[in-house]
Amino acid sequence: MPAIDTLLSIIGTEGTIAHRYPRSEVMIRGAEAARNVADAIHHFCLLHGRHPSVVDHARSRATDDAQREFLDVLADGFGEERAFLARLVVAVGPLPSTPGQANTETAVLAQHHAIDMLAQSDRAGCSLGAAIAVLVDWLAIRAVLDHAGERLSVAGPALKLPGAITMRTLISAQSMTTGMERAMVFGGQQIVAQHRGLWDLLEARSIAREHAYQ
């Protein structure tokens, strides 16, 4: 199986789209949905709201002009997503009070550090894989952001990020060694693990708030 297919398969089976919490009743329309959505927005902004982004780092580490050119376009598209995320953070208000906040901060800081390490890795292909995973997984994350935007009357930009099929075409056209392909899969797999870990944490925080307010 080509490396890009392996990575896309990992994103599809282990990423946001496969996690129960983003699509759950408590996130979409339950009594605590507003708090849960606010929690997700704040924490994904902590991971991906900064500049330079994972995609910007991948662009700076591109191995040739062709790779740099398509990453330029992807970085611009993700920049619009980060701007939308920032507007939502302002509109949604403060982070919801949750028991165990200090432990959450420690965990998210560790995730932030891990993502930065992947994005700035000197191992050729690693940052590219990280960027691919962020962009493809973002399609499922964007569904949560759009739901928040509807609740808050904050319009999101037209989505300019490629789907899995387009991403496969873009990556398949790139010239990469076997070592770069392995690094690409590793970098992407680690991003998926971080996103899944954050959704697990957000779900646990939702349960903690539910018990605290009973």
Disulfide bonds with the S-S distance in Angstrom:
none
